[in-house]
Amino acid sequence: MFLMLFLFLSLLGLRCYCAEVLEITNSKPLAVGQTLVSPGRIFELGCFSFSDSSKQYVGLWQKNVYPRKFVWVANRERPLAVSDGLASLRISRIENLELLDGKQNSLWSANVAAQVPSSNTSSVVAHLLDRGNFVVKNDVEADGLVWQSFDHPGDTMLLTQLLGFNSKAGKRNV
């Protein structure tokens, strides 16, 4: 009996970690049911819906704070159907961060494709940072930031978001 309980709890723990990913790339989209987590497991990004809603959104929240307070939402104007289990957030062939529904219709886009040099398109990666900033970077260049959620705030501001510009250096801090 003890052995079965131990195996069950071990599998339950694996299930939780299997749904977490650390980056989104052209070959590794974020699917419904998965979450993107920051390296220190402070913030999390994924699909959510309110209990009384038939709609779901892609948003960002602090991982271990309950009740959840969503600090950024991508598709506020165009939510997914809660029954759409085939939706994904991905880096497209033209290296744009976009949310696709199950029928492959684009519901939201970061519009970053024009900012990525064509010779470096395979190196575009989306990460969630421990400061709560969701970023798209071109990893080939030293300061390869091409898009960040801090530039597109919602109705909640994070302290780390207010400290996002280094006026002495004249550039953004990611």
ABEGO torsion letter per residue (X at the ends): XAAAAAAAAAAAAAAAAAABBABBBAABBBBBGBBBBBAAGABBBBBBBBAABABBBBBBBBAABOBBBBABBAAAABBBBAABAABBBBBBAAGBBBBBBAAGBBABBAGAAAABBAAAAAABBBBBBAAGBBBBBBAABABABABBAAABBBABBBAAAAAABBAAAGBBBX
